[in-house]
Amino acid sequence: MPRMIQCVKFGKEMEGLDKAPLKGEVGQKIFESVSKDAWTAWLEHSKMLINEYRLDLTSEHGQKIWMTELDNYFFGEGSQLPEGFVPEQSK
């Protein structure tokens, strides 16, 4: 039986992650309150942020921006789309 949690992103009971996606306190917070579906949605949003902001996640600066957006996405007012971002149209 899957582990159920109250998802902070979607506001309802949903299937939780199998393990913490990150180390430390942030990873534990996500594990306890973010559903699998919400984490998948974050990963897709995160890809867009990395590409649009040209983030280098091996740098401290890139990691700080990524973590700030992650915190905003789940626990703040939401991660904002980059200024002027236009999503690709489906074919």
C-alpha positions as CSV (number, residue, x, y, z in Angstrom):
1,M,0.0,0.0,0.0
2,P,1.4,3.4,-1.0
3,R,2.4,6.0,1.7
4,M,-0.2,8.7,1.7
5,I,0.5,12.3,2.6
6,Q,-1.4,15.6,2.6
7,C,0.2,17.3,-0.4
8,V,1.2,20.9,0.2
9,K,1.1,21.7,-3.5
10,F,-2.3,20.2,-4.4
11,G,-4.0,20.5,-1.0
12,K,-5.3,17.0,-0.8
13,E,-4.3,13.5,0.3
14,M,-2.0,11.9,-2.3
15,E,0.6,9.2,-2.7
16,G,3.9,10.3,-1.1
17,L,7.4,9.9,-2.4
18,D,9.2,6.6,-1.7
19,K,12.2,8.4,-0.2
20,A,13.5,11.9,0.5
21,P,14.5,13.5,-2.9
22,L,17.3,15.6,-1.3
23,K,19.5,15.3,1.7
24,G,19.0,17.1,4.9
25,E,16.2,19.1,6.4
26,V,14.8,20.3,3.1
27,G,14.6,16.7,1.7
28,Q,12.8,15.6,4.8
29,K,10.3,18.4,4.6
30,I,9.6,17.5,1.0
31,F,9.3,13.8,1.8
32,E,6.7,14.6,4.5
33,S,4.5,17.0,2.5
34,V,5.0,16.7,-1.2
35,S,3.3,14.1,-3.3
36,K,4.8,12.1,-6.2
37,D,2.7,14.0,-8.7
38,A,3.8,17.4,-7.2
39,W,7.5,16.4,-7.3
40,T,7.1,15.3,-10.9
41,A,5.5,18.7,-11.7
42,W,8.4,20.4,-9.9
43,L,11.0,18.5,-12.0
44,E,9.4,19.6,-15.2
45,H,9.2,23.2,-14.0
46,S,12.7,23.0,-12.8
47,K,14.0,21.9,-16.2
48,M,12.4,25.1,-17.7
49,L,14.1,27.2,-15.0
50,I,17.5,25.6,-15.6
51,N,17.2,26.2,-19.3
52,E,15.7,29.7,-19.2
53,Y,18.0,31.0,-16.5
54,R,20.9,28.9,-17.8
55,L,21.6,27.7,-14.3
56,D,24.8,25.8,-13.6
57,L,23.7,23.5,-10.8
58,T,27.4,22.7,-10.1
59,S,27.9,26.3,-8.9
60,E,26.8,27.6,-5.5
61,H,25.0,30.5,-7.2
62,G,23.0,28.1,-9.5
63,Q,22.1,25.8,-6.5
64,K,21.0,28.8,-4.4
65,I,18.6,30.0,-7.2
66,W,17.3,26.4,-7.7
67,M,16.7,25.9,-4.0
68,T,15.0,29.3,-3.6
69,E,12.6,28.5,-6.5
70,L,12.0,25.0,-5.1
71,D,11.0,26.5,-1.7
72,N,8.8,29.1,-3.4
73,Y,7.2,26.4,-5.6
74,F,6.1,24.3,-2.7
75,F,6.0,26.5,0.4
76,G,5.9,30.1,-0.8
77,E,3.9,32.0,-3.4
78,G,4.9,29.8,-6.2
79,S,7.9,29.8,-8.5
80,Q,7.5,32.5,-11.2
81,L,8.1,32.0,-14.9
82,P,11.1,33.9,-16.2
83,E,10.2,37.3,-17.7
84,G,9.3,36.9,-21.3
85,F,9.0,33.1,-21.2
86,V,6.8,31.6,-23.9
87,P,6.2,27.9,-23.7
88,E,6.6,25.8,-26.8
89,Q,3.4,25.0,-28.6
90,S,2.5,21.4,-28.9
91,K,2.7,19.9,-32.3
